[in-house]
């Protein structure tokens, strides 16, 4: 049986796996999250999820499955990173107000067998998110909660910002940070069925 390791300190990703009933360990990757400016959102999440997974895989012997993930928020093709401060978060939210934007999450799985052989697979899922129009008062009230801190795009869809979401097209979990349907299918392709963990 494979040992499953989440190469992330994200409490959101950890919570998603816990809800799936999957036994796993958390091992922070420590990988640097930098990208080249010319890289597309698809390339960005692929590269960063691979970097995270490989960093942890170097410290692990098999049999194990390493899960690396990375999420970016984009508007008009531009990546909206985590805000440096409140003012930057305010500008992001004003830009997203009443608009459609796209969230990409890449996951990389590294399968390590008992002989140390490794196989790496990467996948990307995208979800469109549409915000309601937000007034300056609403934006400032949200910023007062400080929920925006350390969040790509300056909001948390599963938190208080959920009241400002008009609708999404795609997977909610992709926006949170781990597309579970993609993960399920990818694991099944390698003979690992999540439902086997259920009691």
DOTORLO-663072 format. One line per field, with one value per residue (C-alpha): residue in one letter; residue number from 1; x, y, z. Coordinates in nm, 2 decimals. Each point is the difference from the previous one (the first is absolute). Layout:
// DOTORLO-663072
resn	A / ...
resi	NUM / ...
x	X / ...
y	Y / ...
z	Z / ...
***
This chain:
// DOTORLO-663072
resn	X / X / X / X / X / X / X / X / X / X / X / X / X / X / X / X / X / X / X / X / X / X / X / X / X / X / X / X / X / X / X / X / X / X / X / X / X / X / X / X / X / X / X / X / X / X / X / X / X / X / X / X / X / X / X / X / X / X / X / X / X / X / X / X / X / X / X / X / X / X / X / X / X / X / X / X / X / X / X / X / X / X / X / X / X / X / X / X / X / X / X / X / X / X / X / X / X / X / X / X / X / X / X / X / X / X / X / X / X / X / X / X / X / X / X / X / X / X / X / X / X / X / X / X / X / X / X / X / X / X / X / X / X / X / X / X / X / X / X / X / X / X / X / X / X / X / X / X / X / X / X / X / X / X / X / X / X / X / X / X / X / X / X / X / X / X / X / X / X / X / X / X / X / X / X / X / X / X / X / X / X / X / X / X / X / X / X / X / X / X / X / X / X / X / X / X / X / X / X
resi	1 / 2 / 3 / 4 / 5 / 6 / 7 / 8 / 9 / 10 / 11 / 12 / 13 / 14 / 15 / 16 / 17 / 18 / 19 / 20 / 21 / 22 / 23 / 24 / 25 / 26 / 27 / 28 / 29 / 30 / 31 / 32 / 33 / 34 / 35 / 36 / 37 / 38 / 39 / 40 / 41 / 42 / 43 / 44 / 45 / 46 / 47 / 48 / 49 / 50 / 51 / 52 / 53 / 54 / 55 / 56 / 57 / 58 / 59 / 60 / 61 / 62 / 63 / 64 / 65 / 66 / 67 / 68 / 69 / 70 / 71 / 72 / 73 / 74 / 75 / 76 / 77 / 78 / 79 / 80 / 81 / 82 / 83 / 84 / 85 / 86 / 87 / 88 / 89 / 90 / 91 / 92 / 93 / 94 / 95 / 96 / 97 / 98 / 99 / 100 / 101 / 102 / 103 / 104 / 105 / 106 / 107 / 108 / 109 / 110 / 111 / 112 / 113 / 114 / 115 / 116 / 117 / 118 / 119 / 120 / 121 / 122 / 123 / 124 / 125 / 126 / 127 / 128 / 129 / 130 / 131 / 132 / 133 / 134 / 135 / 136 / 137 / 138 / 139 / 140 / 141 / 142 / 143 / 144 / 145 / 146 / 147 / 148 / 149 / 150 / 151 / 152 / 153 / 154 / 155 / 156 / 157 / 158 / 159 / 160 / 161 / 162 / 163 / 164 / 165 / 166 / 167 / 168 / 169 / 170 / 171 / 172 / 173 / 174 / 175 / 176 / 177 / 178 / 179 / 180 / 181 / 182 / 183 / 184 / 185 / 186 / 187 / 188 / 189 / 190 / 191 / 192 / 193 / 194 / 195 / 196 / 197 / 198 / 199
x	0.00 / 0.13 / 0.06 / -0.16 / 0.20 / -0.14 / 0.29 / -0.18 / -0.06 / -0.33 / -0.27 / -0.26 / 0.16 / 0.05 / -0.37 / -0.11 / 0.20 / -0.13 / -0.36 / 0.07 / 0.09 / 0.35 / 0.28 / 0.30 / 0.30 / 0.10 / 0.35 / 0.07 / 0.20 / 0.19 / 0.02 / 0.03 / -0.32 / 0.15 / -0.08 / 0.11 / -0.23 / -0.05 / -0.14 / -0.37 / -0.23 / -0.01 / 0.38 / 0.03 / -0.21 / 0.16 / 0.35 / -0.07 / -0.20 / 0.29 / 0.26 / -0.19 / -0.06 / 0.36 / 0.15 / -0.19 / 0.06 / 0.37 / -0.04 / -0.24 / 0.04 / -0.28 / -0.25 / -0.15 / -0.20 / 0.10 / -0.27 / 0.12 / -0.24 / 0.00 / -0.28 / 0.00 / -0.28 / -0.01 / -0.18 / 0.02 / 0.30 / 0.19 / 0.10 / -0.12 / 0.24 / -0.04 / -0.04 / 0.30 / -0.22 / -0.36 / 0.02 / 0.11 / -0.28 / -0.25 / 0.11 / -0.03 / -0.35 / -0.12 / 0.14 / -0.19 / -0.33 / -0.28 / 0.24 / 0.09 / 0.34 / 0.17 / 0.17 / 0.25 / 0.12 / 0.27 / 0.07 / 0.31 / 0.00 / 0.33 / -0.04 / 0.29 / -0.01 / 0.17 / 0.31 / 0.03 / -0.12 / -0.18 / -0.27 / -0.11 / -0.34 / -0.13 / -0.36 / -0.16 / -0.36 / -0.17 / -0.31 / -0.17 / -0.12 / -0.23 / -0.02 / -0.30 / 0.05 / 0.16 / -0.02 / 0.30 / -0.17 / -0.03 / 0.36 / 0.13 / -0.22 / 0.15 / 0.35 / -0.06 / -0.04 / 0.36 / -0.12 / 0.16 / 0.35 / 0.21 / -0.28 / 0.06 / -0.24 / -0.05 / -0.31 / -0.10 / -0.29 / -0.08 / 0.01 / -0.18 / 0.06 / -0.25 / -0.28 / 0.14 / 0.02 / -0.28 / 0.08 / 0.28 / 0.04 / 0.21 / 0.13 / -0.03 / 0.29 / 0.22 / -0.05 / 0.07 / 0.32 / -0.04 / -0.22 / -0.12 / -0.17 / 0.33 / 0.19 / -0.24 / 0.03 / 0.38 / 0.03 / -0.23 / 0.21 / 0.28 / -0.21 / -0.07 / -0.38 / -0.08 / -0.32 / 0.21 / 0.10 / -0.36 / -0.13
y	0.00 / 0.34 / 0.27 / 0.32 / 0.32 / 0.35 / 0.23 / 0.31 / 0.20 / 0.13 / -0.06 / 0.01 / -0.29 / -0.19 / 0.05 / -0.12 / -0.33 / -0.05 / 0.04 / -0.27 / -0.25 / -0.05 / -0.08 / 0.22 / 0.18 / 0.36 / 0.08 / 0.37 / 0.03 / 0.32 / 0.05 / 0.36 / 0.13 / 0.21 / 0.00 / 0.18 / 0.28 / -0.14 / -0.33 / -0.07 / -0.08 / -0.36 / -0.02 / 0.18 / -0.25 / -0.29 / 0.11 / 0.10 / -0.32 / -0.21 / 0.20 / -0.06 / -0.37 / -0.06 / 0.18 / -0.24 / -0.31 / 0.05 / -0.07 / -0.30 / -0.37 / -0.21 / -0.12 / 0.35 / 0.25 / 0.37 / 0.26 / 0.35 / 0.28 / 0.36 / 0.25 / 0.33 / 0.25 / 0.18 / 0.29 / 0.08 / -0.24 / 0.17 / -0.19 / 0.16 / -0.10 / 0.01 / 0.37 / 0.17 / 0.23 / 0.12 / 0.26 / -0.26 / -0.23 / 0.28 / 0.07 / -0.37 / -0.03 / 0.32 / -0.15 / -0.32 / 0.16 / -0.09 / -0.19 / -0.35 / -0.13 / -0.35 / -0.20 / -0.27 / -0.28 / -0.23 / -0.33 / -0.22 / -0.36 / -0.19 / -0.37 / -0.17 / -0.38 / -0.24 / -0.01 / 0.38 / 0.03 / 0.33 / 0.12 / 0.36 / 0.12 / 0.36 / 0.12 / 0.34 / 0.09 / 0.34 / 0.16 / 0.32 / 0.23 / 0.29 / 0.26 / 0.22 / 0.37 / 0.11 / 0.34 / 0.17 / -0.05 / -0.37 / -0.03 / 0.19 / -0.21 / -0.31 / 0.13 / 0.08 / -0.38 / -0.05 / -0.32 / 0.13 / -0.04 / -0.28 / -0.07 / 0.00 / 0.26 / 0.15 / -0.21 / -0.34 / -0.15 / -0.24 / 0.28 / 0.33 / 0.10 / -0.27 / 0.26 / 0.19 / -0.29 / 0.01 / -0.34 / -0.23 / -0.22 / -0.30 / -0.15 / 0.18 / -0.20 / 0.11 / 0.36 / -0.11 / -0.17 / -0.37 / -0.13 / -0.32 / -0.15 / 0.03 / -0.14 / -0.30 / -0.08 / 0.03 / -0.23 / -0.25 / -0.01 / -0.13 / -0.25 / 0.20 / 0.04 / 0.26 / -0.18 / -0.29 / 0.21 / 0.05 / -0.21
z	0.00 / -0.09 / 0.26 / -0.11 / 0.07 / -0.05 / -0.10 / 0.13 / 0.32 / -0.13 / 0.26 / -0.28 / -0.19 / 0.32 / 0.08 / -0.34 / 0.03 / 0.35 / -0.12 / -0.27 / 0.28 / -0.14 / 0.25 / -0.08 / 0.14 / -0.04 / -0.10 / -0.09 / -0.32 / 0.07 / -0.37 / -0.13 / -0.16 / -0.27 / -0.37 / -0.32 / -0.11 / -0.34 / 0.12 / -0.04 / 0.29 / -0.12 / -0.01 / 0.33 / 0.20 / -0.17 / 0.07 / 0.36 / 0.09 / -0.15 / 0.19 / 0.33 / -0.06 / -0.11 / 0.30 / 0.23 / -0.21 / 0.04 / 0.38 / -0.03 / -0.08 / -0.14 / -0.03 / 0.01 / -0.19 / 0.03 / -0.08 / -0.09 / -0.09 / -0.09 / -0.07 / -0.19 / -0.05 / -0.34 / -0.15 / -0.37 / -0.02 / 0.28 / 0.31 / 0.33 / 0.26 / 0.38 / 0.10 / 0.16 / 0.21 / 0.05 / -0.28 / -0.25 / 0.11 / -0.04 / -0.35 / -0.09 / 0.14 / -0.17 / -0.33 / 0.06 / 0.11 / -0.25 / -0.22 / -0.10 / 0.07 / -0.02 / 0.27 / -0.10 / 0.23 / -0.10 / 0.17 / -0.04 / 0.12 / 0.05 / 0.04 / 0.17 / 0.00 / 0.25 / -0.22 / -0.01 / -0.36 / -0.06 / -0.23 / -0.02 / -0.14 / 0.00 / -0.06 / -0.02 / 0.07 / -0.05 / 0.14 / -0.09 / 0.28 / -0.03 / 0.28 / 0.07 / -0.01 / 0.33 / 0.15 / 0.15 / 0.34 / -0.06 / -0.12 / 0.31 / 0.23 / -0.15 / 0.03 / 0.36 / 0.06 / -0.12 / -0.17 / -0.33 / 0.14 / -0.16 / -0.25 / -0.38 / -0.14 / 0.35 / 0.09 / 0.15 / -0.19 / 0.29 / 0.25 / 0.04 / -0.36 / -0.10 / 0.04 / -0.29 / -0.24 / -0.26 / -0.15 / -0.12 / -0.30 / 0.09 / 0.32 / 0.33 / 0.14 / -0.29 / 0.13 / 0.36 / -0.12 / -0.07 / -0.29 / 0.16 / -0.30 / -0.20 / 0.29 / 0.03 / -0.37 / 0.00 / 0.30 / -0.16 / -0.31 / 0.22 / 0.18 / 0.31 / 0.08 / 0.27 / 0.08 / 0.12 / 0.30 / 0.11 / 0.28
***
